[in-house]
Amino acid sequence: MTKPTKTGLKRKLPRSFKDLTPAKHFKPAVFFRELVIKALLTPRTGKSQVPVFPKLKYGEVAITWIGHASFLIQFTDLNLLIDPNFANWLFLLKRIKRAGLKLKDLPPIDVVLLTHAHFDHFHRPTLRRLPHPKIGVMPRGVGDLAHNLGFSRVIELDHWESFGQGGWKVTFTPSKHWGARTLHDEHRGYGGFVLEHQGRKIYHAGDSAYFDGFKEIGARLAPEIALLPIGAYYPETFRRVHMGPDEAIKAFQELGAKWLIPMHYGTFRLAFEEMDEPPRWLLEIAAREHLTRQIRILTEGVPEVF
């Protein structure tokens, strides 16, 4: 069955629940057993830290992992959030590990980067509660979701487009994922960002499977610090849209970055691997590849200075 679209083209309607995701792996019974029921039976762990933000010198950057793909990035003159999500629940999905700090303890936020419209990355209740950040930067086609959330300015970018102000600049980079908020809004972009400020370059990949675009990102933008996803990779069909630790290491090497900070694991149960497996496997591979000193596994809510 097909349905006319606004462009006059025809699009197939989903024939089953499997068609709800690009990886075609959505089986309701398995979903509820592995992701919902197991999470419900798992006690929530972790605690929100009372933040002690460091006093920085020019050129130093403090990175605080909030959990999942959420980070606070701080310079002497800039506070920036990426994909902030403080939710204890995403619909039926329980947060297994508490956010590393409480939303009320955030410093004033200058910029929010949003990599795509999926609910675990573009969390509207969190964004609505932020203390009116000045600028939101997001992919083309996502801005309509942000215009009533308190931003004084919303910037939409296509891949390789940049936006900057007052010495900082972000460039929107490609990824291998998908961006639909709901089943039929195929117009929304998705990707990652490279932030440049005070001589530093930090790359947040957003959600992504492995693809050869990491080589191009490294060649064009040469990030120094790479925030890369390592979770939600099992079963194998999930790798069509996510990376495992093995592929994250490969992406890191192709980027040519100095530091790898893993993310997108241990917070929500989004796939079938054990919650503590991604960082364990990452360190195992890093030791084999002589990269252990370049892996920085952050503790939620604890700033680390680079």
N, C-alpha and C positions, 0 to 999 in steps of 0.2 A: 504494500500500500504506500502511496506517496501523498505528499501534502505540498501545495504551492507555498513558496516563501516570498518575502518582500521583494526579492530580486527577480521574481518570476521563474526561478529555477525550481526543480522538484527535488524533494529530499525524502528518503525512505523513513517511514515511521518505525520505531523499534519493534521487533518481532518478539522479544523476550527480555527478561531482566538483564541478561548478559550484554545486551546492546547499550546498557546505561553507562558503560565505561569503554574507553578505547581498547583496553586490554581484553575485553569480552570474558571477564572472569567472575562476574557477579552472579553467584548462586545463592538465593535467599537463605536456604537451610544452613549452608556452610557459613555464610556471612554471620548469621545470628549466633551460631555455635562458637565460632572462632573469635569473632570480634566483639560481639555484644555480651554474650553469656560469660565467656572467660574473663572479660574486663569487669563485669559486675561482681564476679567472685574474687577478684584480685583487690586486696586492700590498697587504698591510695597511700603513696609514700612521699617522702621528701618534705621540705618545709620552706616557706618563704623567708629569705634572709632579710635582716635589717641592713639595708645597703650602706656600705662604706665606700663612697666613690672617691677614687684617688685624685690627688692634686697633680695635674699633668703639666709637663713642659711642652713647649712648641715642638711639634713633630711626633709626640707620643700619642698613642691611641689606646683607649680602654675599651675592651669588648666584654659585655656581660651577656651570657646566654640565659634567656628567660625560660626556655624550654621549647621543644619541637623545632620550628624554624624561626623562632622569635629572638631577636637580639637588640640590645641597646649598644650603640656605638657612640663613644664620646671623645671629643678633642677639647682643646682649651677653650674653643669658641663655638662648638657645635655639638648638639645632642640629637641623635638620629635613631629612629626605631625602624626595624625591618620586620614585616609580617607579624605585628604584635597580636598575641592571642593569650588571654588570661582565663579562658573558659574552663570550668570544671566539667562541662558536658558539651558535646557537639551532637545535638539531637540525642540519639541512643548511645553514642560513643562516650564512655567515661574517661576522664583524664586520670591516668594511672599515677602520674607524678605531679605534685603541685608546682605551680609557677615559682620560679626562683626568687621573685620579689613580688610585692603587692603593687597593684596599679597605682595606688595612692602615693607610693614612695618613689615614683618616677621623678626625675628632674624635669624642668620645663623642656618640651620637645620642639625642636625647630623644624624637623623634616621627618616624614614617614614614607618609607618605600614599601610598596605592595607589589609582589611579584606576579600574582594572578588572582582570579576571583574565587577559587575554591574556598569552602567555608573554614577550613583549618588554617588558611593563610590570610584571607580577607574576612576577618571576624568583626562584623559590624557592631555588636554590643561592646566589644573592647574599644573600637575606634570611637564610638559615640561617647565613651567615658573618658577619653584622653582630654587633658586640659587645653583644648583648642590649639592643636599644633598648626603652625603657619602654612606649611606646604605639604601636600600629598602627591607623590609621584608614582605613576602606575602605568600599565600597558594601555595601548590604544583600545578603546571599546569598554573600558572598566570604569571610566569616570562617572557614569550615571549612577553607580552604586555609592559614590562618595560625596555627592553634592549636598547632602543633608546631614553630614556627620561632623560639622564644625570646622572643616578646613577653610582657611581664608583664601587658599588658591589650590586648584587641582590641575596637575600637569599630566598629560597622556603622551607616551612615547612609543614610537615604532622601534624595531630592532636597530641597533647601532646609533640611534638618536641620543643626544645628550642634553642635559639641563643643568645649569649651575647658577650660583649666586654667592657673592661675598667670599670668593676664594675656593669654594667646594664645587664639585661637579659629579654628576652621576651619568653613566652610560648604560642604556638598556640593552641586554645581550640575549641571544637566542637560547633556547633550551629544547629538550625533547620531552614534551608533556602534552597537556591540553588545558584550555582555559574556561570552559563553559561553567557558568554558575548554575544554570538549569539545563534541562535536556536539549533545548533547541537554540540557545543563544550562542551560536557558533562564531559570532563576530568578535569575541573577546580575545585579546592577546595574552601572552604568557611569556615568561623568561626570567632572567636574573639581572643583577645590577653590579657594576663596578663603580665604587665610590673613590674619588680622588680628592685628597685634601692634605695640606701641609706636607706634601712630598710623599704621602703614603697612598697605597692602592689596596682596597679591600673588595673582594668578590664574593657575593652571595648568589648561589646558583639557582635559588628558588627550588621548585620541584623539577627533577629531570631524570630521565634515563641517561645512560651513557650514549654519547654520539660524538662524531668527529669534530663537532663545533668547538669543543674545548681547545683544540689546537689553534683555531682561529682566534678565540678569545685571548689565549695566551700570547699569540703573535701580535695582535692589535693593541692590547691594553696592558699586558705584563703585570697582572696582579701579584702582590707580595703575600697577601693573606687570603686563603680560599676557605670559605664556609661551604661545605659540601654535604649533601644528604647521603646517609648510609643505611637508612631503614626502609621497611615496607617493600621488600624484594622477593619474598617467598610466598607462594609458589613462583616458578619461573615466569609465568605469564605476567606477573607484576612488574618484571623488568622492562616491559615495553614502555613503562612510564616512570619507573624509579630505578635507582642504582643500589647495588649492594656495596659492601666495603671493598671488595675486589675491584669493582669498576670505579669507585671513588678514588682509589689509589692510582689507577691508570689515568683518570681525568686530572688528578693533582700533578702527576708527572708531566702530562702534556701541557698543562697550564704554565709550568715552570715556576710555580709559586714557592715561597720559602716555608710557609706554615700551612698546615691543614687543620682546620677546626671542624669536627664532625657535627652534624645536626640531623634533625628529622628522624629521631629514634627515642625510645624510652618514655615518651609522654602519652601518646594515644596508641592504642592497639589498632593498627591499620592494615596489618598483614599477619601471616601465620608463623613467622619466625619468633623465637622466644625474645622477650623484651631486652634481655641483657646480652644477646648474641651479637648484635652489630658492633659495639665497641670492642668486645673480646676478639672477634674475628679481624677487625681493623688492625689492632695492635699485633696480632699474629702475623698478618701479611706485612705490616710495616717492619717488623723485626727481620723477616726474611729478605725484604728489599733494602735493608739498612737505612730505613727512614724514621726510626723510632723517635729521634730527637726533633723531627719536624712535625710530629703529631701533637697537638695540644687539645686534650679532652677537657673541656671546661665543666666546672660544677655550676649548676643552675644558681643564679643570683650572686655569684662571686666574680667581680670584675678582674680581668687580667690585662696587664699593660704590655703593649708591644712597641 
